[in-house]
């Protein structure tokens, strides 16, 4: 599940492979960019902003992409066969003399002026892994709507950028907070952005996300993906329910015993 740490790691991988080089091949497989050729342009840098990726090019252009729920960028040596999925899922191919970067299943891929990046990322709150991280500002935004459920507030990228479904569930469990608890009733709410920052920071260099400090494949996460299995604290069953507005609901995992205040019927 791509979240802020995945985007950060992807941006670094693209930067190492492409930055400071000239693109020798470009194939953008989305209708709006089908005739766009970035070959011959130099790559300035690749950076992440929350869950967004910004590949900045010579001439003041930025290739903006978003991983969504299933997207990825894979980098391999020039001449190697792409291995991130079937060919029909490829949305972008960028190559230089040494490396090829292939974007799979990207729900967002667009070209814009670098000066206009704010039109796609300007709405985001402080980036948990960015140079603009501001815990006080993130907390202010989270508390701006005290009646909003914690889980929904954490997923709102306008509050803080980088938390997705996995970290939402894990954060609430670790702090013993129900994801349905109103933000205004959260005890010591500053713990939320502080722990979110810590979790993303310790995981940004890992290919496998770990929140329990236990690298065993079956013990890496506290509750996410463990519906029906025993809670690691109390032994009761971990539950799963959708949370959010109709049409924008997201899966939430929690332990009703350790995190009181779940949805009706649980």
N, C-alpha and C positions, 0 to 999 in steps of 0.2 A: 504494500500500500504506500505509494509515494507521498511523503510529507516533507516538511522543511529540511530535514536532514538529508533526505534523498536528493532533493533539488540542489542543495549545497554541494554534495558529493559529485553529482552529475556535472554541475558547472565547473568544478575543479578539474574533472576528467577531460571535459571539452577544452578547457583553457590549456591544459598541459599538451594536448594533442594538436591544437589549432592556432593558439595565440602566437603572434610573431611570424606567422607563415602566410603564404599566398595560396588561396584556393585554386586548385587546378581542375576541379570538377564540382558541379552543383546540379542537383536534381531535386526540385521541390514538388512533391506530388499532391498538391491540393489545388483545386480549380483556380483560386484567385492568384496563385503564384506559378501556374503551370508553364508560363512563358518567361519566367524570371530566371536569369542566369547571373549568379554571383561569382562565377569563375573569373580569376584575375584580380579579385579584391583581396586585400590583406585583412587578416583577423586581428583586431586590437585586443580584445579580452572576452572572457565569458564569465558572467556573474549570475548569482541567484538573488531573487528578491521574494522572500516567502516561498511559495511554491512555483514561482515564475522563473523562467530562464531567459537571459538576455545575452545574445551573442552580438557583440559590437564589431562593426566592420569599418574599414576605411571609407571615407566619403560621407561619414555621418549617418550611416544606416545601422539598424538593429534588427536582427532576426529574433522575434519573440516567440517562445513556445511555452506550453504548459503541459505537465505530465498527466493531469487529470487522475483518473482512477487506475489506469493500466498502461500509461505511456512510459517510454524509456528511450534513452539515447545510449547506443553501444558504440564503442571505439575499438577498432582493430587495425592491424598493420595493413598498409596498402597491398592490395592483391589478395588478401584473405577473403574467404566467403563470409558474408553477413550471417550472424547466428542469433538474432534476437527475435525471430519469428518468421512466418511465411512472407513471401515477397509482397503480397497484396496489402500487408499491414504497414509497409514502409511509407513514411510521409516525407522524409528528407534524407538526402545523401550529400555530405560535404566532404571533400577530400583534398589533401595536399600530397606532396611527394612521399610522405612517410606514413600518414594515417588516414583512415576513413571513418567518419562519424555518421552513424545511421540512426535516424529517429523513427521509432515504431509507435503506432497507435496514438499519435499526438492529437488531442482534441482541439488544440489551438496552435496554429502556425501562421505567423503573419510578419510582414516586413513593414517597418515604419522608420521614421527619422529618429535618430538617437535623441534629438532635442525634444521629441514628443513622447518619450517613454512614460512620462507621468500620466498619459492618457490610459495606460494599461496597468500601471502599478502605483499611481499616485494616491489611490484610495486606501492602500494598505496601511495597517498600523505598524508599530515598531517591529522590525524583523528580528526574530529570536536569535538568528545567527549572523546578523548583519552589523555593520559599523554604526548603524543608527539605533541600536538596541537601547531602549529607555524603559526600564522597569516601572518607573513612576507613571509614565505616560500610558503604558499598557494597562496598568491597574486603574488609572482614571477612566480609560475607555471601557474596561470591563464593568466598572461600577456605574457607568453613565445610565444604564437601564437596570435598576436594582431588582425589578420584578422578573427579569429574564433568567431562564434556567442556565445553570453553570455550563452544561454541555453545549448548549446552543451558543452561548457567549464565547466559549473557547474556540469554536469552529468558525466564528465570524472573523474573517481575515482583516476586517477594518479595526478590530481591537488589538490583535497581535498576529503577526504573520508567521505561519509555519506549522500550526497544530492541525492535525487531521484526526480521523476516527480512532486510530490506535492510541495516540497520545492523549486524546480526550478521555478515553476510558481508563487508561493507566493512571493519569494524573488524579482523576477523581477517586479512584480506588486507593492510591497511595496516601492521599490526604483524608481518606475516610469521609468523603463528601458525596452525597447522591448527585448524579448528573442532572437531576430534576430540581435540585435545591435552588431557590432564587438567589441570584448573586448578592442581593442585599442582606441575606441571612448567612452568608459564608463566614465562618470564624477565621480571623486572621487572613483576609483575602490576599494579602501580599505574597502569601506562600504559593499561590497559583502561578503567576508569571515567573517567580524565582525558580520553582521546580521545573516548569516547562523549559526554561532556558538551560537548566542543568542537564535535563534528559536529552535534549537535542544536541547539546554541545558534546556530551560524552559519546553519543552515537554517530556523530557526523562523519567519523573516519571508519566506521564499521559497515561491512556489507550486510550484516545481520543485526537487526535492532534488538537491544536488550534493556529491560527496565528493572529486572530482579537482581542483577549482578551475577546471575548464574548462566553460564554459556551453554548449558545442556539444551539440546533442541527442544525438549519438552518442558523446559522450565525458564524460558527466556522472558516471558511476559506474565503479568499477574492475572489479568482477566480477559484480555482481548482474544477472541477466537476460542474461548474455553466454555461456551454455553453448555450447561448441563453437567459440567465437571466440578469437582470439589474446590471450594475456595481454599487458597493456600493458607489463609489465616484461621478460619473457623470450621472449615469442612463442609459448609452448606453449599448448595448448588449455585453456580454462577448463572446469571440470567442474561437474556438478550431481548432487547426491544427496540423498535424504531423510535427516534426522537426528532422533533422538529416540525416545521409547518408542512401540511399536506403537499406532496409533490417535491419536497426538499428534505425528506426524512433521511436520517442516517442511522446505521446500526450502533447501538450502545450496549456495552457489556458492563455488568456490575454485580455485586453481591448484596442481596437485600438485607442480610444480617449485619454486615459491616458498614453498609451505606444505606441507612434508613431513608425512606421517602421516595421510593420508585413510583412508577405509574400504577394506576388502579388495576387490580386483578393480579398483581405479582406478590 
